[in-house]
Structures are given as C-alpha cells and as structure tokens.
Amino acid sequence: MKTIYFKAGPSEWKYELDDAEYDLVIKSVLEDEPDLEDLLDESLETIRDLSAMADEEMDEDDEIDQAIAVAFLWHYFNHLEGEGHIDGDVVLIENDDGEGVTVIPASDVLFE
C-alpha cells in the first residue's frame, strides 16, 4: 500500500493506492516521460483541490487524477536522490500561508 497524508490547517486526509494499482499508474505516467517538476506541481495542486471536495462531489475523472497524483508523489519522493528523499509513505503539510507544502516521511510522525 502506498499512502500520501495531507494536512491543511486543522484538516487531514489520507490517500491510498494498493501496490498493483500504483505499479500500473506509475508505469503509465513515466512512459510519457513527463517533466518531473511540472508533474510535481500539478500533483500537489490536484491533492489540494481534491481535499476541498466532499466525497460525493468526486467523479471518475477526479478519482483518476487522485490516483495519478498519489502514485507520482509517492514515486517522486521515494526516488529522489539526496536531500528530500523519503523511504515509504509521505506526509504533506500545507504551509500556513497556503503557498507550498512541507514534505516529511510518514515514519517521522506516525506510529504503527
């Protein structure tokens, strides 16, 4: 299971993909050879936008966007070299000013 946690102010969300779905989605995304920095920005924006929606408002396109964003964010930080590399699940904490996020390993803040 691949998990991205997102916290904005007092609200928190948990986005999960099972390993098979992750493998399928990330393979498809990477085959297109995207600009990784652009896709990072788009994925963060997608997570922010989806967090503002009620579950009943989400349609199939939103669910696909969510799967792509979660798969890419998990992949990006787990394959990043050097500073910022994360092993395992990822926590995104929106900055107080709403501009940007702080990224930390879930293992730093969550206990099994």
C-alpha positions as CSV (number, residue, x, y, z in Angstrom):
1,M,0.0,0.0,0.0
2,K,1.3,3.4,-1.0
3,T,0.0,6.3,1.2
4,I,0.1,10.1,1.0
5,Y,-1.1,12.0,4.0
6,F,-2.1,15.7,3.5
7,K,-2.7,18.2,6.3
8,A,-4.0,21.7,5.7
9,G,-4.8,23.7,8.8
10,P,-6.8,21.5,11.2
11,S,-7.9,19.1,8.4
12,E,-6.2,15.9,7.4
13,W,-6.7,13.5,4.5
14,K,-5.3,10.0,3.7
15,Y,-4.9,8.9,0.1
16,E,-4.0,5.3,-0.6
17,L,-3.2,3.1,-3.6
18,D,-2.7,-0.6,-3.4
19,D,0.7,-1.8,-4.8
20,A,-0.8,-3.2,-8.0
21,E,-2.7,0.0,-8.9
22,Y,0.4,2.0,-8.0
23,D,2.6,-0.1,-10.3
24,L,0.1,0.3,-13.2
25,V,-0.4,4.0,-12.7
26,I,3.2,5.0,-12.3
27,K,4.3,2.9,-15.2
28,S,1.8,4.7,-17.4
29,V,2.8,8.1,-16.1
30,L,6.5,7.6,-16.6
31,E,6.1,6.1,-20.1
32,D,5.1,9.6,-21.2
33,E,8.4,11.0,-20.0
34,P,6.8,14.0,-18.2
35,D,8.7,17.0,-16.9
36,L,9.0,15.8,-13.3
37,E,9.0,19.3,-11.7
38,D,5.8,20.2,-13.6
39,L,4.2,17.0,-12.7
40,L,5.2,17.5,-9.0
41,D,3.5,21.0,-9.1
42,E,0.4,19.5,-10.8
43,S,0.2,16.6,-8.4
44,L,0.4,18.9,-5.4
45,E,-2.3,21.1,-6.9
46,T,-4.5,18.1,-7.5
47,I,-4.2,17.0,-3.9
48,R,-5.1,20.5,-2.7
49,D,-8.1,20.7,-5.0
50,L,-9.4,17.3,-4.1
51,S,-9.0,17.9,-0.4
52,A,-11.5,20.8,-0.8
53,M,-14.1,18.5,-2.3
54,A,-16.7,16.4,-0.5
55,D,-16.5,12.7,-1.3
56,E,-19.9,12.7,-3.1
57,E,-18.7,15.6,-5.3
58,M,-15.9,13.4,-6.8
59,D,-16.4,11.9,-10.2
60,E,-14.5,9.3,-12.1
61,D,-12.1,11.9,-13.6
62,D,-11.3,13.2,-10.1
63,E,-10.6,9.6,-8.9
64,I,-8.2,9.1,-11.8
65,D,-6.5,12.4,-11.1
66,Q,-6.2,11.4,-7.4
67,A,-4.6,8.1,-8.3
68,I,-2.1,9.7,-10.7
69,A,-1.2,12.4,-8.1
70,V,-0.8,9.9,-5.2
71,A,1.3,7.5,-7.4
72,F,3.5,10.2,-8.7
73,L,4.1,12.0,-5.3
74,W,4.9,8.7,-3.6
75,H,7.3,7.7,-6.5
76,Y,8.9,11.2,-6.7
77,F,9.9,11.4,-3.1
78,N,10.9,7.7,-2.8
79,H,13.2,8.0,-5.9
80,L,14.5,11.5,-5.2
81,E,18.3,11.5,-4.7
82,G,19.9,13.4,-1.9
83,E,18.1,15.8,0.4
84,G,14.3,15.3,0.4
85,H,14.5,11.5,-0.2
86,I,11.9,9.6,1.7
87,D,11.6,5.9,2.3
88,G,8.0,4.8,2.4
89,D,4.8,6.8,2.9
90,V,4.8,10.6,2.6
91,V,3.2,13.4,4.7
92,L,2.5,16.8,3.0
93,I,1.7,19.7,5.4
94,E,0.4,22.8,3.7
95,N,2.3,25.9,4.8
96,D,0.2,28.4,6.9
97,D,0.2,30.9,4.1
98,G,-1.2,28.3,1.7
99,E,1.8,28.7,-0.5
100,G,3.7,25.4,-0.8
101,V,4.0,22.3,1.4
102,T,6.4,20.8,3.9
103,V,7.2,17.2,3.0
104,I,8.3,14.7,5.6
105,P,8.4,10.9,5.9
106,A,5.3,9.4,7.5
107,S,7.5,7.3,9.7
108,D,8.6,10.5,11.4
109,V,5.1,11.3,12.6
110,L,3.1,8.1,12.6
111,F,3.4,5.1,14.7
112,E,2.3,1.6,13.6
